[in-house]
Amino acid sequence: MAAKRIEVIGVAGLPEVTPSDDLTTLFVDACGRENLTLVDGDVVVFTQKVVSKAEGCIVPLTDIEPSSLAAGFAGREDAKAGKDPRLVELALRESHRIVRMDHGVLITETRHGFVCANSGVDASNVGVVDAATTLPSEPDRSAERLCTAISERTGKRVAVIISDTFGRPWREGVVNVAIGIAGMSALRDYRGQNDAEGRSLASTVIAVADELAAAAELVMGKLDRIPVAIVRGFAFAPGGGGAAELVRDAAHDLFR
Amino acid sequence: MAAKRIEVIGVAGLPEVTPSDDLTTLFVDACGRENLTLVDGDVVVFTQKVVSKAEGCIVPLTDIEPSSLAAGFAGREDAKAGKDPRLVELALRESHRIVRMDHGVLITETRHGFVCANSGVDASNVGVVDAATTLPSEPDRSAERLCTAISERTGKRVAVIISDTFGRPWREGVVNVAIGIAGMSALRDYRGQNDAEGRSLASTVIAVADELAAAAELVMGKLDRIPVAIVRGFAFAPGGGGAAELVRDAAHDLFR
């Protein structure tokens, strides 16, 4: 039997993405230049950054007047050196709820239900001076649009994930996770299945979309200008309810 | 330029692992049967389950007398149906500190500093009736031993990760993470590097070992008897301080 294999392929060569660009066209053209041909079952992972830029989720910081709360937090001694009060203000505006705001760290719940640092506001790699990107307003719909457009352009049935790097409690470092999903289920569910001894499995629901996003990050890097990756060979389950499926209901969350 | 590619290869065909087995031999033999040849720079990811079994971290549940605390928690109405008080007792014994014990969920900090459900105690796929596995006592040393033995047997310079599936606050589903690491740095650090506009990067430290573990899970599955995966093509940084580097210091953790 041939070994089970998955391939993660970085798609380089996209130009700087701007709000006037069609991201599907940029992606398909870049694949052509790199001699990459999509196949049925590919998962295409886009970074949040390029999706936000293409959708115009770019906020000039010159337009932002920091509140007293933002200015106070940015200026605190335990805040990271050089914290920009305008970025703090934008993160507060993008938040739905403050989860932690201490030791110079701002963890918020976004309107999508994601819990992450600074509401996903990011001033790096924006492509515009003195501006920041915000998360796409409806990342599952963004993924759906990309999924449909890629399938139309290539004739291949693919799934699409939009990824962002999130921190985690208890563990150092950030990892890529899925914030928008289309064409596949976010979760692989083993409930009701048994091991060789007939015992039901303990960890029964795997967040495969997050694992796919993590795998994609390994070829992306932060400075390599590889904002898209193709994961090939993973037998995903079609359908599903998008990245919204990954958001734990507040009533079942012990850490909000 | 050829596209940047990473391959994740499942290694099937290992027999049921027991404490008398040499895991390196089982792995090398399985690679031979599957016609897989290691190359320099491969990352070999082992599930915690096979490492724990090979190291004899198997506890017969018949030996466990549940405490009143364990019995009370297991019997609570909001606990999952069929919660075994002996497993709860074992999880408590394996814990260093209780992080949450509510709604039928037991989140502990292990002696290694990991925060996870049930101290990593797991009764599925043990290979022995009425028994559970515990985490390896020193997973970084386990990884180190495997790394050295594989390099000696194959002549190839590899890194080794021991993985387990952990839940996360705020997000549904579990994902594979690294609990033991040898031969590579757990983190990729972009601090001090700038984007195209000269702005320093926001998310600067990536937990690449966790992303590699996540990628490996995609070929492993829970029922496929694929307890090892090879990740090929990732340019890891040698050295590092093991999975201990991934444990956030309590003083800097806002969620303990």
Interface residues (C-beta under 8 A of the other chain):
Chain A: M1 A3 K4 R5 I6 E7 V8 I9 G10 V11 A12 E16 E34 L36 R100 D102 H103 V105 I107 F114 V115 A117 N118 D122 A123 S124 N125 V126 G127 V128 V129 T165 G167 R168 P169 W170 R171 E172 G173 V174 V175 N176 V177 A186 L187 Y190 Q193 D195 A196 E197 R199 S200 L201 A202 S203 T204 V205 I206 A207 V208 D210 E211 L212 A214 A215 E217 L218 V219 K222 L223 D224 I226 V231 F234 E245 L246 V247 R248 H252 D253 L254 F255 R256
Chain B: M1 A3 K4 R5 I6 E7 V8 I9 G10 V11 A12 E16 E34 L36 R100 D102 H103 V105 I107 F114 V115 A117 N118 D122 A123 S124 N125 V126 G127 V128 V129 T165 G167 R168 P169 W170 R171 E172 G173 V174 V175 N176 V177 A186 L187 Y190 Q193 D195 A196 E197 R199 S200 L201 A202 S203 T204 V205 I206 A207 V208 D210 E211 L212 A214 A215 E217 L218 V219 K222 L223 D224 I226 V231 F234 E245 L246 V247 R248 H252 D253 L254 F255 R256
